[in-house]
């Protein structure tokens, strides 16, 4: 391993590929680079509808839409794919179309109690964001 030599002048420079380097003003010194860990994405949930009838018995469909989630700092153009993971707690459910890794699956609920819906969004850097919504029940 090379010894580190103190340098008089160094300034951080951001270059293509998300790397930040300290470039020394002295020709004899070395540059130290570290990978930029990036920033986590934003997770967003929209439920349509936001409530189902109590004791619905899997009659109504609910779209769990996470497609407005984004990684605006690291990917402002939205060109890289995000990964989705849905978790549903509190009520029995069945996926009608899609599954727990789709951006906008359609789900049916028993409707015995309100459900808590959690979306974890993961970007290409492996960073996560979590959003939570509650599916309400209406009394018939």
C-alpha positions as CSV (number, residue, x, y, z in Angstrom):
1,X,0.0,0.0,0.0
2,X,1.4,3.4,-1.0
3,X,2.1,5.9,1.8
4,X,-0.2,8.9,1.8
5,X,1.6,12.2,1.3
6,X,0.1,15.3,2.7
7,X,-0.9,17.8,0.0
8,X,-1.2,21.5,0.2
9,X,-4.1,22.0,-2.1
10,X,-7.0,19.6,-3.0
11,X,-10.4,20.2,-4.2
12,X,-13.3,17.8,-4.6
13,X,-14.5,17.3,-8.2
14,X,-17.6,15.3,-9.2
15,X,-17.1,13.4,-12.4
16,X,-19.3,11.2,-14.6
17,X,-20.3,7.9,-13.0
18,X,-21.1,9.3,-9.5
19,X,-17.5,9.3,-8.3
20,X,-16.1,12.1,-6.2
21,X,-12.3,12.6,-6.4
22,X,-9.8,14.7,-4.5
23,X,-7.4,15.9,-7.1
24,X,-4.2,17.4,-5.9
25,X,-2.7,20.5,-7.3
26,X,0.8,19.0,-6.9
27,X,1.8,16.6,-9.7
28,X,3.6,14.2,-7.4
29,X,0.6,13.6,-5.2
30,X,-2.1,10.9,-5.7
31,X,-5.8,11.3,-6.2
32,X,-8.2,9.5,-3.8
33,X,-11.6,8.5,-5.2
34,X,-14.7,7.2,-3.4
35,X,-18.0,6.0,-5.0
36,X,-20.9,8.3,-4.3
37,X,-23.5,6.2,-2.5
38,X,-26.3,8.1,-4.1
39,X,-29.6,9.2,-2.5
40,X,-32.6,7.0,-1.7
41,X,-35.6,7.1,-4.0
42,X,-39.1,8.5,-3.0
43,X,-41.8,5.9,-2.4
44,X,-45.4,7.0,-3.1
45,X,-48.6,5.0,-2.8
46,X,-52.0,5.7,-4.3
47,X,-54.9,3.4,-3.4
48,X,-57.9,3.3,-5.8
49,X,-60.3,3.1,-4.1
50,X,-59.1,4.2,-0.7
51,X,-61.9,2.2,1.1
52,X,-63.9,-1.0,0.6
53,X,-67.2,-2.2,2.2
54,X,-66.8,-3.9,5.5
55,X,-67.1,-7.7,5.1
56,X,-66.6,-7.3,1.4
57,X,-65.5,-11.0,1.1
58,X,-63.0,-10.4,-1.8
59,X,-65.6,-8.7,-4.1
60,X,-64.0,-5.3,-4.6
61,X,-60.6,-4.8,-6.3
62,X,-58.1,-2.2,-5.1
63,X,-55.2,-1.0,-7.2
64,X,-52.0,-0.4,-5.1
65,X,-50.2,2.1,-7.3
66,X,-46.6,2.8,-6.6
67,X,-45.8,4.0,-10.1
68,X,-45.4,7.6,-9.1
69,X,-42.4,6.6,-6.9
70,X,-39.1,8.0,-8.3
71,X,-35.4,8.6,-7.8
72,X,-35.4,12.3,-8.6
73,X,-31.8,13.1,-7.4
74,X,-29.9,10.1,-8.9
75,X,-32.2,9.6,-11.9
76,X,-34.1,12.8,-12.7
77,X,-35.1,11.5,-16.1
78,X,-36.5,8.3,-14.7
79,X,-34.6,6.0,-17.1
80,X,-33.6,3.3,-14.6
81,X,-36.0,0.8,-13.1
82,X,-37.0,0.8,-9.5
83,X,-37.8,-2.4,-7.6
84,X,-41.1,-2.7,-5.6
85,X,-42.0,-4.8,-2.6
86,X,-45.6,-4.6,-1.2
87,X,-46.5,-5.8,2.3
88,X,-50.1,-6.0,3.4
89,X,-50.8,-6.3,7.1
90,X,-54.1,-6.5,9.0
91,X,-56.6,-8.2,6.5
92,X,-56.6,-11.3,4.4
93,X,-55.9,-10.5,0.8
94,X,-55.4,-12.0,-2.7
95,X,-53.6,-10.6,-5.7
96,X,-56.0,-10.3,-8.6
97,X,-53.4,-9.2,-11.1
98,X,-49.7,-8.8,-10.7
99,X,-47.9,-9.7,-7.5
100,X,-46.0,-8.2,-4.5
101,X,-43.2,-7.0,-6.8
102,X,-45.2,-5.1,-9.4
103,X,-45.5,-1.3,-9.5
104,X,-49.3,-1.4,-9.5
105,X,-50.8,-4.7,-8.6
106,X,-54.6,-5.2,-8.1
107,X,-55.6,-6.8,-4.9
108,X,-58.9,-8.1,-3.3
109,X,-59.4,-8.0,0.5
110,X,-61.7,-9.9,2.8
111,X,-62.7,-6.6,4.5
112,X,-62.8,-7.9,8.1
113,X,-60.5,-5.1,9.3
114,X,-58.6,-2.1,7.9
115,X,-55.4,-3.0,6.1
116,X,-52.0,-1.3,6.4
117,X,-50.2,-1.2,3.1
118,X,-46.5,-0.8,3.0
119,X,-44.4,-0.2,-0.2
120,X,-40.7,-0.5,-0.2
121,X,-39.0,1.0,-3.3
122,X,-35.4,0.1,-4.1
123,X,-33.2,2.0,-6.6
124,X,-30.3,0.6,-8.6
125,X,-27.9,1.7,-5.8
126,X,-29.7,-0.6,-3.4
127,X,-31.1,2.3,-1.4
128,X,-34.6,2.1,-0.1
129,X,-37.6,4.3,0.7
130,X,-40.8,3.2,2.4
131,X,-44.3,4.6,2.2
132,X,-47.4,3.5,4.2
133,X,-51.1,3.9,3.5
134,X,-54.3,2.5,5.2
135,X,-57.1,0.9,3.4
136,X,-60.3,1.9,5.2
137,X,-63.6,0.0,5.6
138,X,-67.0,1.5,5.0
139,X,-70.1,0.3,6.8
140,X,-72.9,-0.9,4.5
